[in-house]
């Protein structure tokens, strides 16, 4: 992932906020988490345009990003079966155990920002965990090839709990 990170730095070179923030995140002792999120259309375009302000991830099992992402982390936006083509800032994070919290309550509170239809919500009715991420400062970048081959929709490259570099 080190080569991809260098390429992402090149792509944000003209964007002062992102260049500064990514360089800060790359420091070995940085507490800024970095995540790779896979998006299908139309949600990817909606995030990049700023129309979708809340990203949601629901699951039956406790898995990333639940408990791994924190306020201030960086999210690299990757197209399904495609390249990394954007970046976003995680402004606020909410994690819910749906055995206690109602999915209807989450829909009522965050539905406008999530920008999903009834089918989306119905498909998540059996989820037990929900992670909601308020997105900020989304930016498109020139495509950066990413050789990810597994089916995970979210990969924590470096969460705040980890001390990994990009190698």
Secondary structure as UniProt FT lines:
FT   HELIX           2..11
FT   TURN            12..14
FT   HELIX           16..26
FT   TURN            28..29
FT   STRAND          34..39
FT   TURN            41..42
FT   HELIX           43..49
FT   STRAND          54..59
FT   TURN            64..68
FT   TURN            71..72
FT   STRAND          74..79
FT   TURN            80..81
FT   STRAND          84..97
FT   TURN            98..100
FT   HELIX           103..114
FT   HELIX           118..123
FT   TURN            124..126
FT   STRAND          129..144
FT   STRAND          154..158
FT   TURN            160..161
//
